[in-house]
Amino acid sequence: MSIEPVWTGFRCPWQNGVAKRFVATVRRELLDHVIVLSDRHLRSLLAEFVAYYLADRTHLALDKDAPARRPVEPRPCPTSRVVELPRVGGLHRRYTWRRAA
């Protein structure tokens, strides 16, 4: 793919805006709302948040789509209901259609 790393200066935050923005998002959307109990707990929270961030969270720069590109779900039938799927331990949610029984 011909991707080469770009080295940034040590302690030069203006050279790595993408990483700083992601860290700020993690702090604002995850760490400000939970109490981290241990290193293992933090790692599991971060793993769940990264999965949510890539698969479910909408991004304005991607025209309100997720980086993993999920298709728009049309309503399957008129009696279908919207259901919520908890993400990151219920801190965030994803919504989808479910057919009524």
N, C-alpha and C positions, 0 to 999 in steps of 0.2 A: 504494500500500500504506500510505500515511500514516505512513511511518517517518521519524522526526526524530532527528538525532544529539543525544546528550547530552554536553555538554562537561565534561571533568573538569579539576581543578586541575593545574597544572604540578608535577611531582614529588610528587604525592599518591597513593602506591600503593594506599591503602585505598579510593580511589574507583574503581579499575579492576581489580577482582579477577579478571574473566574473562581479561583480557590477561595478567595476572601468572600465572595458573594455566596458560595455554597456553605461555607462555615457560618456565615451570618444567618442563612436560611435554617440550618440545623439548630442554631442557638434559638432563633425566634420561634420556629414551628415545633421544636421537640424539647430542647433542654430547658426552656422557660416554663414548661408545663409538667415536668416529671421530676421526681427526686431519684437520682442515680444512687443505687445501693452498693455497687461494686464494679470492678473493671469488667467482669463477665456480663453484668447487667447492662453496662454502657455499650459493650460490643454487640449484644443482641438487639438493643434498641436501635443502634446505628444501622445494623444489617436490615432490620425491618423498615427503617426510614428510607434507606437507599432504595430498597425494592419498591416502596410506595412512591418515592420521588421519580423513579424511572418508568414505572408502569401505570401509575394512577394519577399523579398530580399534574394538573394542567399548567402550561407555560405560555405566557403571552407571546414570547418570541417564536413559538411554534404554532401560532394561530390557534391557541387554546387547545392544543393536543399534548399528549404525553410523549416523552422521547421514545418510548417503545411503540408508538403509533398504535392506537386502538381504534377500531372502526366505530362509527356512529351506529348505535343500536336502534333500529326502528321498533316501534311498539308492535309486538308480535300479534296481538289480538285486542279487541276493544275492552275485554275484561281484565287485561293485564294490570298488575300493580307495580309501583316502584318500591323496591326494597333496598335497604342499606347494607353494605358489607363493611364491617369495621376493619380498619387498618391501623397499624402501629398501636396495638392494644386498645383500640377504640378512640384514640386521640383524633384520628382522621377517618373519613368514610368515603366509600365509593358507592355510587348508586347504579342500579341496573333494573331491568324489567324482570318480573316473574309472573308466569301465567297463573291466573286464579284457578283454584281447584274446583 
